[in-house]
C-alpha cells in the first residue's frame, strides 16, 4: 500500500507540475551519464593530440577540441561523475547531520538550541564561498576536502529549517496524542516530527545541489578545486576562458552550458520533491 501511495503521489505531482517531470528526466539523464559516461565516450579524455588542437565542433569532435587537442565532449561527459559525486555527497552529509542537529535543537531547546544556533551563526557570518575557499586552502584541494567544505557551509540551512519546523510542531495535537500513547521523546522526534520537516528540507536539497555544483566548479575555476588534468566542469570553463576573445568560443561554451543545465535541473526539481515528501498530500 505504501508503494502504491508513493507512486500515486508521484503521478499526481507530475500532472500538477509538468516541469517536475522534465527536471526528473534530466536528473535521471545526468545520473545515467555519470554512471556509464567513462565507457561510452568516443575518445580518451586525457589523450592529447597537438595536430587537432583547437579544432571547431565537427562530426568527429562534437564539442571541438581544447588547446591540447583533447576531445571536449569526452571530457564534459567524464566530468559529470566528478561533479555529481561532489554535490550528492556534500548535500547528503549536510541534509542528515544538519537536519538531525536542527531537529534536536528545535525539540529540546535550551542550551542545546543555543549552542547549535550559535555555531550556525558563526558559519554564516562568513561569505560562504570564501569560507569554502579557506577550508580547501587549509586542508588541500582534494575531492574529499571539497566535499567537506561544501557540506560545512551548507549545514546551517538544514539546521535552521529543521529547527523551525520541529519547534512549531512540538506542542501540536498529534505530538501530544503520541506522547499520551506512551511514545518516547526520541520516537516522537524520529517518527512524527522529522517526517513533517522533510518537505521544506527537500526543497533546500535541490537548491543546494545546484549551489554545490557551482561551488565545486568555482573552486576549480580559481585553482582550489579538482586538480588538472582531471576533467571537471569548472576546470574546463577555466581552460576555455582565455580563448573566448581569440574566437575559440567552443572551449568554454559547452562545459558552461552543461553546468548551467545541471543547476537548472536541480532548481526545478525542488517543487516536485516538496510535494512528493509532504505527508499532508497523502490524505
N, C-alpha and C positions, 0 to 999 in steps of 0.2 A: 504493500500500500504506500509506503514511504517513497519507493522508487517511482511509482505511478504519479504520486502527488508532485514529486520533483520535476518530472518531465512534463507534466501538465502545466505546472507553473512556468517552466521554461518556454513552452509553446505560447502560453498567454503573453509572456513578456516579449517574445519575438513579434507577435501580432501587434501589440500596442506600440512597440518602438522598433521599426524595421532597421534603424541604424545599429541597434544592438546585434542583430543577426549578421549584418555586414561586418561589424567590428569583430564578432566572434569568429567568423570565417577567416578574416585577415589574421587574427591571432593564431588560429589553427594553422594557417599557412606559414606564419613565421616559425611556429614550433616545429612543423614538418621540415622546413628548410634547415633549422638549427640541428635537427637530428640526422638528416640524411645528406645535408649540404656537402660535406667534405668528400662524399663518394660520388656525387653527380656533377661536380664542376668539370668543365672541359679542359682546363689547364691546371698545372700545379701552381698554387697561389704564390709560392715563394720563388718560383723559377723565373729568372730574368733573361731577357733577350735584347741585347743592345740594338740589333738590327730592326726591331719592332718598337723602339722607344717612341712614346707619344703618338701612337697611331690612333686616328679618329675612330669612332664606332663604325663597325662594318659587319659583314656576315660572319666573319671568323671571330672577331672580338666585339661582342655586342655592346659593351660599355667602353670600348677602346682600351688602350694600354697606358701605363704610367711612365715616368722618366726612365725607369729601368727595364721597360718592356714587359712588365708583368701584367697579366690579364686582370683588368679591374673587376669584371663581372665575377670571376672566380674568387677574388679577394673579398668582395662585398658579401657573397654567399657564405664563405667560411667565417667572416666576421660576425654573422648573425648568431652563431653559437656562443661566441665570447660575450657579446653584449647582452643577450638574453640571460645567460648564466649569471652574469654580474647582477642584473636587475632583479631577477627572480630570487636569487639567494639573499640579496640585501633586503628586499622588501619582505620576504618571508620571515627573516630574523626580526625585523622591526615590528612586523604585524604580531608575531607571537609574544615576544618579550614586552613590547610597548603596550599591547592590549592587556596582557596579564598584569603588568605593574599598574596601569591605569584603573583596571577593574578593582584591584586590591585597594588602591588609594580612594576610589570613589565609594567602596562598600564600607570600609572600616574608618576612614577619615583620620582625624587626629594627627599624631606625629608622623605616621606613615604617609599620609597625604601631603603633609608639609614637606617632608624630605624628598619625596618623589617629584613634587611640583617644582621645588627649588632647583633640583638637578635639571629638570626640563627647561626652566628659565635660564639656567646657566648655559645650556647648549644653544638655546635660541637667541641668546644675546650676541652671538657671533653671526656674521653673514654665512649662510650655510655652505656655499661653495668655497668660501675662504677657509672655513673650518675643515672641510673635506681636504682641501689642498694642504693644510697644516698637518693633518693626520697622516696623509700619504707621504708627505715630505719627511716627516719624522720617522715613520716606520719602514719606508721603502716602497717603490712603485711596483708592487706585485699585485696579481689579481686578487689574492686574499685580502690584502690591505685596502684595495679599492672597495671591495665588498664591505669590509668592516667600517670604513669611513662613511660610505653611503648609508649603511644601516644606522650608525650612530646619529647622523644628522637627521634621519627620518624618525627616530624614536619618539620625540616629543609630540608629533602629530597624532600617533596612535594612543599615547598616554593620555593626552587631553581629550580625545574623542571618547575613549573607553571610560575615563573617569567621569565625564559629564553624563554619559548615557546611563551608567550604573548609579550615579549619585541621585539622578532624578527619579529612579525607579526603585530604590532600595526600601522605600516605605509604601510602595504600591500595594493594592489589594491582593494581587496574585502572590506577591512575596510574603505577605502576612499569612495568607492561606497555606503556603508551602511551609512556613515556619510552624504554624499550629498543627500541621500534619506530621511533625516530627523530623523534618529535614534539617540537617546541619547547615551551618553558615556556608561551608565550602560547597555543599551540594546546591544550595540556593544560588550561589555565585556562578558555579560552572554550568548548571542545567537550566537556570531561569533568567539570570541577569545578562550573562555574557552573550547568549544567543540573540537577545534583543538589542545588543550593542553592535552586532555584526553588520547590519545594513549600511550605516554611515561609515564604518571602518572599511567595508569593501569598496565603497566609492573612493576612499582615500588610497586604497591599494592600487587601483587603476591609475589614479593621478600620480602616485609615487613611482609606479613602474615607468611611466613616461619621463618623470624627472630623473630617475635613477639612470636611465639610458643616456639622457642628456648630460648628467653628471659624469658618467664614465667617459663619454665622448669628449666632454670639455676638459677633463683631466688629461686625457690622451692628447688632445689638441695642443695643450701647453707643455707637454713633455713629462707630466707626472702620472700618466696612466699606464696602460699596457705598453710594454717596450717593443719597438720595432725590432725585427721586420714582421712580427706577428700582425696579422690582419685584424683591424678593429675600425669601426666606422669613424671615430674621431681622428685616428691616425690617418686614414685615407683622405678625409677632408683637409687635414693639415698639410698633407703632402701635395694636394692639388691646389691649395690656396694661392701659392706663388705663381701658378701657371695660368690663372684666370685672365690677368692683364695681357699676357702674351698670346692669348687666343685658344689655349688648350683647355676649354671650358669643361670637357667631359671628365677630367681627372677628379674634380671636386663635386661636380653636379650630381652624379649618380649615387655616390655614397651619402651625400647630403639629402637627396630625395628619399632614399630608403630610410634614413634616420628620421626624417620628418614624417614619413608614412607610419613608422612604428609608434611614434609619440601620438599621432592622430588616432591610431587604433586603440591605444590604451585609454585615451581621453573619452572616446565614445563608448568604450566598454563599461565605464563606471556606472552609468544609469541602469544598465541591464543587471549588473552584479548586485546593485542595491535592491532592485525589485525581486531578484531571484532568491536573495537571502533574508528577505523581510518576513518574519513569522506571521505578521498580521495579514499578508496577502494569501495565506494558505487557508483562511477561514471562509 
